[in-house]
Amino acid sequence: MNLFVTGGCGFIGAHFVRYVLEREPSCRLLNLDKLTYAGNPANLAGIEKSAPGRCRFVHGDIGDSGLVSALFAEQAFDAVINFAAESHVDRSIADPAPFVTTNVLGTQVLLNAAHAAGIPRFVQISTDEVYGSLGPADAAFTEHSPLAPNSPYSASKAGADLLVRAFHETYGMNTVITRCSNNYGPYQFPEKLIPLMLLRADRDESLPVYGDGGNIRDWIHVEDHCLGVYLALTKGRSGAIYNFGGHAERTNLEVVRALLDILGKSESLIRFVQDRPGHDRRYAMDYSLAEKELGYAPQRNFSSGLAATAAWYAQNSAWLDGVESGAYRSFMHTWYADRL
């Protein structure tokens, strides 16, 4: 199996690269990554030793049609798995343009080139955020839930999903779209909730929690997400959409308190800050279709997974030092410094 993976140096993409190379001994993979602030080659440290000669890295942009077409012409690929995306809601509020450029136009470039090259399968990695927000008593999102994105980020991902659907319906492309809930685990850039809180709590810095902390997310360990993507790649029905979740709904405040308990830190570190605009109140995923058609079920318990994640960050300070760059500091200044 020859795979064309985009965004393979990012948090989820890097985990998938490791996951598929470990489970498919004959698999060879090309990883195209632009290496924006959250794309980190250190996320794949040691991959050449564990899978020698099987993972080729190309530094480039999915929106570069000439490059993408040239790479497709060099060798035959069995599938494209598109992880490449601008992915942080707060950043999309500050500047939607990069999200439209990468997430929508970049996906269109990939689809055009994959269709022209006759690549047998295209897997689009999406998010539960395309569905919008749920009320406290609402049933979980299914694959038939209407798209109602509320942030520039989620709108760009919804746009990409619709393009993938259109290429399936118009050109008969073999496509699969996956949508998952909030990921957590090792190698996540510290702008996201869990690593951000771990990093700040370890330094006894205040922990900024939006609004009343009551926003609810369903949490999925990144390796369970990779399992879902792998099953969608190898077993998914052409044209299908599959939801993946972790069966772990928690309020943001519950997650932060759990992290403080793991670290033995005081809840006095918590600071409630001004809520962000358009903040979705609740996400929850019904993954019964993936369970039925793919045999998917999350393997990680949230409490033990959270403890293991905290332990990983504690044991990998060198990785944290490497990613705690100007991009992270700029994010903290822009969104929290004047609120704490």
C-alpha positions as CSV (number, residue, x, y, z in Angstrom):
1,M,0.0,0.0,0.0
2,N,1.4,3.4,-1.1
3,L,-0.2,6.4,0.8
4,F,0.0,10.1,0.1
5,V,-0.5,11.8,3.5
6,T,-0.8,15.5,4.0
7,G,0.0,17.3,7.2
8,G,1.9,14.3,8.5
9,C,4.1,16.4,10.8
10,G,1.1,17.8,12.7
11,F,-0.4,16.4,15.8
12,I,-2.9,13.9,14.4
13,G,-1.1,13.4,11.1
14,A,2.1,12.3,12.8
15,H,0.3,9.8,15.0
16,F,-1.4,8.4,11.9
17,V,1.9,8.0,10.1
18,R,3.3,6.0,13.0
19,Y,0.1,4.1,13.3
20,V,-0.2,2.9,9.7
21,L,3.6,2.2,9.2
22,E,3.5,0.0,12.3
23,R,0.4,-1.9,11.2
24,E,1.2,-2.2,7.5
25,P,4.7,-3.6,7.1
26,S,4.6,-3.3,3.4
27,C,3.2,0.3,3.4
28,R,5.3,3.1,1.9
29,L,4.2,6.7,2.6
30,L,4.9,10.2,1.3
31,N,4.3,12.9,3.8
32,L,3.6,16.4,2.4
33,D,3.7,19.1,5.0
34,K,4.1,22.9,4.8
35,L,5.6,23.0,8.3
36,T,3.6,25.9,9.7
37,Y,3.9,26.7,13.4
38,A,2.2,23.5,14.5
39,G,3.9,21.2,11.9
40,N,6.9,19.8,13.7
41,P,9.3,17.2,12.2
42,A,10.2,16.3,15.8
43,N,6.7,14.7,16.0
44,L,8.2,12.0,13.7
45,A,11.5,11.6,15.5
46,G,12.9,8.1,15.1
47,I,10.6,7.1,12.2
48,E,13.5,6.3,9.9
49,K,14.8,3.9,12.5
50,S,11.5,2.2,13.1
51,A,10.4,2.2,9.4
52,P,13.6,2.6,7.3
53,G,13.1,3.9,3.8
54,R,9.3,3.7,4.1
55,C,8.4,7.4,4.9
56,R,9.5,10.1,2.5
57,F,9.1,13.7,3.6
58,V,8.4,16.6,1.2
59,H,8.2,20.1,2.4
60,G,5.4,21.8,0.5
61,D,1.9,23.3,0.4
62,I,-1.2,21.3,-0.6
63,G,-2.3,24.5,-2.4
64,D,0.7,24.2,-4.8
65,S,-1.0,22.5,-7.7
66,G,2.3,22.1,-9.7
67,L,4.0,20.4,-6.8
68,V,1.1,18.1,-6.0
69,S,0.6,17.1,-9.6
70,A,4.3,16.4,-10.0
71,L,4.3,14.2,-6.9
72,F,1.3,12.2,-8.1
73,A,3.1,11.7,-11.5
74,E,6.2,10.4,-9.8
75,Q,4.6,7.2,-8.5
76,A,1.3,5.5,-8.0
77,F,-0.6,6.0,-4.8
78,D,-3.4,3.9,-3.4
79,A,-5.0,6.7,-1.4
80,V,-4.7,10.3,-0.3
81,I,-5.3,11.0,3.4
82,N,-5.7,14.8,3.9
83,F,-4.9,15.9,7.4
84,A,-3.4,19.2,6.3
85,A,-5.4,22.1,7.8
86,E,-5.3,25.3,9.8
87,S,-7.1,24.0,12.9
88,H,-7.4,26.5,15.7
89,V,-10.7,28.3,16.2
90,D,-9.2,31.3,18.0
91,R,-6.7,31.9,15.2
92,S,-9.5,31.7,12.7
93,I,-11.4,34.4,14.5
94,A,-8.3,36.6,14.4
95,D,-7.7,36.0,10.6
96,P,-10.0,33.7,8.6
97,A,-7.9,34.0,5.4
98,P,-5.3,31.2,6.0
99,F,-8.2,28.9,6.9
100,V,-10.0,29.4,3.6
101,T,-6.7,29.2,1.7
102,T,-5.5,26.0,3.1
103,N,-8.7,24.2,4.2
104,V,-10.9,25.0,1.2
105,L,-8.6,25.9,-1.7
106,G,-5.9,23.5,-0.7
107,T,-8.4,20.6,-0.5
108,Q,-9.7,21.6,-4.0
109,V,-6.2,21.4,-5.4
110,L,-5.7,18.0,-3.9
111,L,-9.0,16.8,-5.2
112,N,-8.3,18.1,-8.8
113,A,-4.9,16.5,-8.8
114,A,-6.0,13.2,-7.3
115,H,-8.9,12.9,-9.8
116,A,-6.6,13.7,-12.7
117,A,-4.1,11.1,-11.5
118,G,-6.8,8.4,-11.0
119,I,-5.9,7.8,-7.3
120,P,-8.3,5.1,-6.1
121,R,-9.3,6.7,-2.7
122,F,-9.4,10.1,-1.1
123,V,-9.9,10.3,2.7
124,Q,-10.8,13.8,4.1
125,I,-10.2,14.4,7.8
126,S,-12.8,16.7,9.2
127,T,-14.3,17.7,12.5
128,D,-17.4,17.6,14.6
129,E,-17.4,21.4,14.6
130,V,-18.9,21.5,11.1
131,Y,-22.2,20.5,12.8
132,G,-22.4,23.5,15.0
133,S,-23.6,23.5,18.6
134,L,-25.8,21.2,20.6
135,G,-28.1,22.0,23.5
136,P,-27.8,20.1,26.8
137,A,-30.6,17.7,26.0
138,D,-30.0,17.3,22.3
139,A,-29.1,13.9,20.8
140,A,-25.5,13.5,19.6
141,F,-24.5,14.5,16.1
142,T,-25.0,11.8,13.4
143,E,-23.7,11.8,9.9
144,H,-27.1,13.1,8.8
145,S,-27.0,16.2,11.1
146,P,-27.1,19.4,9.1
147,L,-23.9,21.4,8.7
148,A,-24.1,24.6,10.8
149,P,-20.6,25.8,11.4
150,N,-20.2,28.8,13.7
151,S,-16.6,29.8,13.4
152,P,-14.4,30.6,10.4
153,Y,-12.4,27.4,11.1
154,S,-15.5,25.2,11.1
155,A,-16.9,26.9,8.1
156,S,-13.7,26.3,6.1
157,K,-13.8,22.6,7.1
158,A,-17.5,22.4,6.1
159,G,-16.6,23.9,2.8
160,A,-13.9,21.3,2.2
161,D,-16.3,18.5,3.1
162,L,-18.8,19.8,0.6
163,L,-16.1,19.9,-2.1
164,V,-15.2,16.3,-1.4
165,R,-18.8,15.3,-1.5
166,A,-19.2,17.1,-4.8
167,F,-16.2,15.3,-6.4
168,H,-17.8,12.0,-5.4
169,E,-21.2,12.9,-6.8
170,T,-20.0,14.7,-9.9
171,Y,-16.9,12.7,-10.9
172,G,-17.5,9.4,-9.2
173,M,-14.4,9.7,-7.0
174,N,-14.0,7.2,-4.3
175,T,-14.1,9.5,-1.3
176,V,-14.6,9.1,2.5
177,I,-15.0,11.9,5.0
178,T,-14.3,11.3,8.7
179,R,-15.4,13.6,11.5
180,C,-14.1,13.3,15.0
181,S,-14.5,14.9,18.4
182,N,-11.8,16.7,20.3
183,N,-8.4,15.0,20.2
184,Y,-5.9,14.7,23.0
185,G,-2.6,12.9,23.5
186,P,1.2,13.3,23.1
187,Y,2.7,15.9,20.6
188,Q,-0.3,18.3,20.6
189,F,0.7,21.9,20.2
190,P,0.2,23.9,23.4
191,E,-2.4,26.2,22.1
192,K,-5.0,23.5,22.6
193,L,-6.8,23.1,26.0
194,I,-5.1,20.1,27.5
195,P,-1.4,20.8,26.7
196,L,-1.9,24.5,27.4
197,M,-3.3,23.8,30.9
198,L,-0.6,21.3,31.6
199,L,2.2,23.7,30.6
200,R,0.8,26.6,32.6
201,A,-0.1,24.6,35.7
202,D,3.4,23.0,35.8
203,R,4.7,26.6,36.1
204,D,2.1,27.6,38.6
205,E,0.7,30.1,36.0
206,S,-2.9,31.0,35.9
207,L,-5.2,28.8,33.8
208,P,-7.5,30.8,31.5
209,V,-10.9,29.1,31.1
210,Y,-13.4,30.7,28.7
211,G,-16.7,31.9,30.0
212,D,-18.1,29.8,32.8
213,G,-16.2,26.7,31.8
214,G,-19.4,24.9,31.0
215,N,-18.7,24.2,27.3
216,I,-18.9,20.5,26.7
217,R,-16.7,18.5,24.4
218,D,-16.5,14.8,23.7
219,W,-12.8,13.8,24.0
220,I,-11.1,11.1,21.9
221,H,-7.5,9.9,22.3
222,V,-5.5,10.6,19.2
223,E,-4.7,6.9,18.7
224,D,-8.4,6.0,18.7
225,H,-8.9,8.7,16.1
226,C,-6.1,7.0,14.0
227,L,-7.8,3.7,14.4
228,G,-11.0,5.2,13.0
229,V,-9.2,6.8,10.0
230,Y,-7.4,3.5,9.3
231,L,-10.7,1.6,9.3
232,A,-12.2,4.3,7.1
233,L,-9.3,4.0,4.7
234,T,-9.3,0.2,4.5
235,K,-13.0,-0.6,4.9
236,G,-15.0,2.6,4.3
237,R,-17.8,2.7,1.8
238,S,-17.3,5.1,-1.1
239,G,-19.1,8.4,-0.6
240,A,-19.6,7.7,3.1
241,I,-19.1,10.0,6.1
242,Y,-18.1,8.4,9.4
243,N,-18.3,10.1,12.9
244,F,-15.7,9.1,15.5
245,G,-16.0,9.9,19.2
246,G,-14.5,8.8,22.5
247,H,-17.6,8.5,24.6
248,A,-16.2,11.0,27.0
249,E,-18.3,14.2,27.3
250,R,-16.8,16.6,29.8
251,T,-17.1,20.3,30.5
252,N,-13.9,22.3,29.9
253,L,-13.9,23.1,33.7
254,E,-14.1,19.3,34.5
255,V,-11.1,18.7,32.2
256,V,-9.1,21.5,33.8
257,R,-9.9,20.3,37.3
258,A,-8.9,16.7,36.4
259,L,-5.6,17.9,35.1
260,L,-5.0,19.9,38.3
261,D,-5.8,16.8,40.3
262,I,-3.3,14.7,38.3
263,L,-0.6,17.3,38.8
264,G,-1.4,17.9,42.5
265,K,-2.0,21.6,41.9
266,S,-4.5,24.0,43.4
267,E,-7.8,25.0,41.7
268,S,-6.9,28.6,42.7
269,L,-4.9,28.7,39.5
270,I,-8.1,28.8,37.5
271,R,-9.1,32.2,36.0
272,F,-12.3,32.6,34.1
273,V,-11.8,34.9,31.1
274,Q,-14.0,36.6,28.6
275,D,-15.6,34.0,26.3
276,R,-14.6,33.8,22.7
277,P,-17.2,34.9,20.0
278,G,-19.5,32.2,18.8
279,H,-18.3,29.7,21.3
280,D,-20.2,26.4,20.6
281,R,-21.7,25.1,23.8
282,R,-21.6,21.4,23.3
283,Y,-20.4,18.7,20.9
284,A,-21.3,15.0,21.1
285,M,-20.8,12.3,18.5
286,D,-22.9,9.3,17.6
287,Y,-20.4,6.9,16.1
288,S,-22.9,4.0,15.7
289,L,-22.5,4.0,11.9
290,A,-18.7,3.5,12.2
291,E,-19.3,0.9,14.8
292,K,-21.7,-1.0,12.5
293,E,-19.8,-0.7,9.2
294,L,-16.2,-0.5,10.3
295,G,-16.1,-2.2,13.6
296,Y,-14.9,1.0,15.3
297,A,-15.0,1.5,19.1
298,P,-12.7,3.8,21.2
299,Q,-10.1,1.8,23.1
300,R,-8.9,4.5,25.6
301,N,-10.6,5.4,28.8
302,F,-10.5,9.2,29.2
303,S,-9.3,9.3,32.8
304,S,-6.4,6.9,32.2
305,G,-5.7,8.5,28.8
306,L,-5.5,12.0,30.4
307,A,-3.2,10.8,33.1
308,A,-0.9,9.1,30.5
309,T,-1.0,12.3,28.4
310,A,0.1,14.4,31.4
311,A,2.9,11.9,32.1
312,W,4.1,12.2,28.5
313,Y,4.3,16.0,28.7
314,A,6.1,15.8,32.0
315,Q,8.7,13.4,30.5
316,N,9.2,15.3,27.3
317,S,10.3,18.7,28.3
318,A,12.7,18.9,25.5
319,W,9.9,18.5,22.9
320,L,8.0,21.3,24.7
321,D,11.0,23.6,24.7
322,G,11.3,23.1,21.0
323,V,7.7,24.0,20.2
324,E,7.3,26.8,22.7
325,S,8.1,29.3,20.0
326,G,7.1,32.8,19.1
327,A,3.9,31.4,17.7
328,Y,2.9,30.1,21.1
329,R,3.9,33.3,22.9
330,S,2.1,35.4,20.3
331,F,-1.1,33.3,20.8
332,M,-1.0,33.7,24.6
333,H,-0.4,37.5,24.3
334,T,-3.2,37.9,21.7
335,W,-5.9,35.9,23.5
336,Y,-5.2,35.9,27.2
337,A,-2.6,38.4,28.4
338,D,-5.0,41.3,28.7
339,R,-7.7,39.1,30.4
340,L,-5.7,37.5,33.2
